[in-house]
Amino acid sequence: MTAKTRKEKLQAMLADEPHDPELLYMLAMEHVSEGNDEQAVRTFQELLAHAPEHIAAYHQAARALQRLGQLTQARATLQSGIPIALKNGDTHAAGEMQGLLDMLD
């Protein structure tokens, strides 16, 4: 019997806690690591639907969208995430997202 991969372990944990923001974030980042940006974006979108305050998900989703050439969606994601980061006092994350947004324009 082979050991479960990190992704398989995350999927198993998500079966019990399907909307856990950190598990969803980790799964999305596993998809990024695999080069599966389409699935990563879907997972980030699912995460943000259940946890719209998860700041890092906006930045990572926008980066995945950028890699997919979906620049309009990437901009919209950043424009949604920046005010949330600022509202939560995370000026560093807001600055990083603004930098990416500026690069996309």
C-alpha positions in Angstrom: 0.0 0.0 0.0 1.4 3.4 -1.0 1.5 6.3 1.3 -1.0 9.1 0.6 0.3 12.2 -1.0 -0.1 15.6 0.7 -2.9 16.4 -1.8 -4.7 13.2 -1.0 -4.4 13.8 2.8 -5.9 17.3 2.3 -8.7 16.0 0.3 -9.5 13.4 3.0 -9.5 16.1 5.6 -11.8 18.2 3.5 -14.2 15.4 3.3 -14.8 16.0 7.0 -14.5 19.8 6.9 -15.4 20.8 3.3 -15.3 24.5 4.0 -12.2 24.7 6.2 -10.4 27.8 4.8 -6.8 26.7 5.6 -7.4 23.2 4.1 -8.8 24.8 1.0 -5.9 27.2 0.8 -3.4 24.4 1.2 -5.2 22.3 -1.5 -5.2 25.2 -3.9 -1.5 25.7 -3.3 -0.9 22.0 -4.0 -2.7 22.5 -7.4 -0.4 25.5 -8.0 2.7 23.4 -7.2 1.4 20.8 -9.7 1.0 23.5 -12.4 -2.7 23.0 -12.4 -3.8 26.7 -12.3 -7.3 26.0 -13.5 -8.0 23.7 -10.5 -6.2 26.1 -8.2 -8.4 29.0 -9.3 -11.5 26.9 -8.7 -10.3 26.0 -5.3 -9.4 29.6 -4.4 -12.9 30.7 -5.6 -14.5 28.0 -3.4 -12.4 29.2 -0.5 -13.3 32.9 -1.0 -17.0 32.0 -1.3 -16.9 30.6 2.2 -14.1 32.8 3.7 -14.1 36.2 1.9 -11.6 37.6 4.5 -8.9 35.1 3.5 -6.5 37.7 2.1 -3.8 35.4 0.8 -6.3 33.6 -1.4 -7.0 36.8 -3.4 -3.3 37.3 -4.3 -2.6 33.7 -5.1 -5.8 33.4 -7.2 -4.9 36.5 -9.1 -1.4 35.1 -9.8 -2.9 31.8 -11.1 -5.4 33.8 -13.3 -2.5 35.8 -14.6 -0.6 32.6 -15.6 -3.8 31.4 -17.4 -3.9 34.7 -19.3 -7.2 35.7 -17.6 -6.1 39.2 -16.8 -9.5 40.8 -16.5 -10.4 38.2 -13.8 -7.0 38.7 -12.2 -7.5 42.4 -11.9 -11.1 42.0 -10.5 -9.8 39.5 -7.9 -7.1 42.0 -6.8 -9.5 44.8 -6.7 -11.7 42.8 -4.4 -8.8 41.7 -2.2 -7.0 45.0 -1.7 -9.8 46.7 0.3 -10.3 43.6 2.5 -6.5 43.6 3.3 -6.6 47.3 4.1 -9.8 46.8 6.3 -7.9 44.1 8.2 -4.8 46.3 8.6 -2.7 44.1 6.4 -0.9 46.8 4.4 1.9 44.5 3.3 -0.6 42.1 1.5 -2.5 45.1 0.1 0.8 46.5 -1.2 1.8 43.2 -2.8 -1.6 43.0 -4.5 -1.4 46.6 -5.6 2.0 45.9 -7.1 0.6 42.9 -9.1 -2.4 45.0 -10.1 -0.1 47.8 -11.4 2.0 45.2 -13.3 -1.2 43.9 -15.0 -2.2 47.4 -16.2 
